[in-house]
Amino acid sequence: MSTKTSVVIVDDHPMVAEGIQSILESYDDIEVVATLTTGAEAVAYLKTNSVDVVLMDLNMPDIGGLTATEMVLESRPNTRILILTMHDSPEYISTALSHGARGYVLKDVPTDEIKTAIDTVMRGERYLCTGAKGSLEPVDNGERETLTSREQTVLLQLAQGKSNKEVANELNISVRTVETHRKNIKAKLGISSTAGLTRYAIEHGVLQQGGLQM
């Protein structure tokens, strides 16, 4: 028998959180282990608790959902974060994915679609609800600008957790040059966070390639 999928709900509207919890608890293979009301609570909770899936609202009073997503993934990189929100603009969707979210679901979807989204990200796939699918096509269709060999080398160093200064010393270049490379890499890949760069490097085998791009 497979174990239950553990889920945390993060939403500053108690009625919304309770509604989602009641839906999910009707499934035998899902366990809602916590309902939290702020991004700060989510970050604190997940520093000491490992869960499978987090349903994260975007707009919260202290730490927003995007920042919370990035902070959670820094300490729990294997956590699958699903953004659950009313915002359906392409900018919100692409930004959420660049911050490391594994899926994007609008709050007005049919109740069983939330379960489908959880099952999908648990399989290691990305999930976009019907209202969000069209908005994300340009993000992952292979049309990104190609990184130069130097940018690939800098990405490898950054993905290993090195600071700008450490990278500069390693490659015998200035810190300012590293910062410029870092900025260009993020722009080319459509990634806005360091955690996102690390996840990209892992998912695309950059870390396994070692120094091959020198």
Secondary structure, DSSP 8 states (H G I E B T S, - for coil): ----EEEEEE-S-HHHHHHHHHHHTTSTTEEEEEEESSHHHHHHHHHH---SEEEE-S--SSS-HHHHHHHHHHH-TT-EEEEEES---HHHHHHHHHTT-SEEEETTS-HHHHHHHHHHHHTT--EE-HHHHGGGGGGGSS-S----HHHHHHHHHHHTT--HHHHHHHHT--HHHHHHHHHHHHHHHT--SHHHHHHHHHHTTHHHHTTTT-
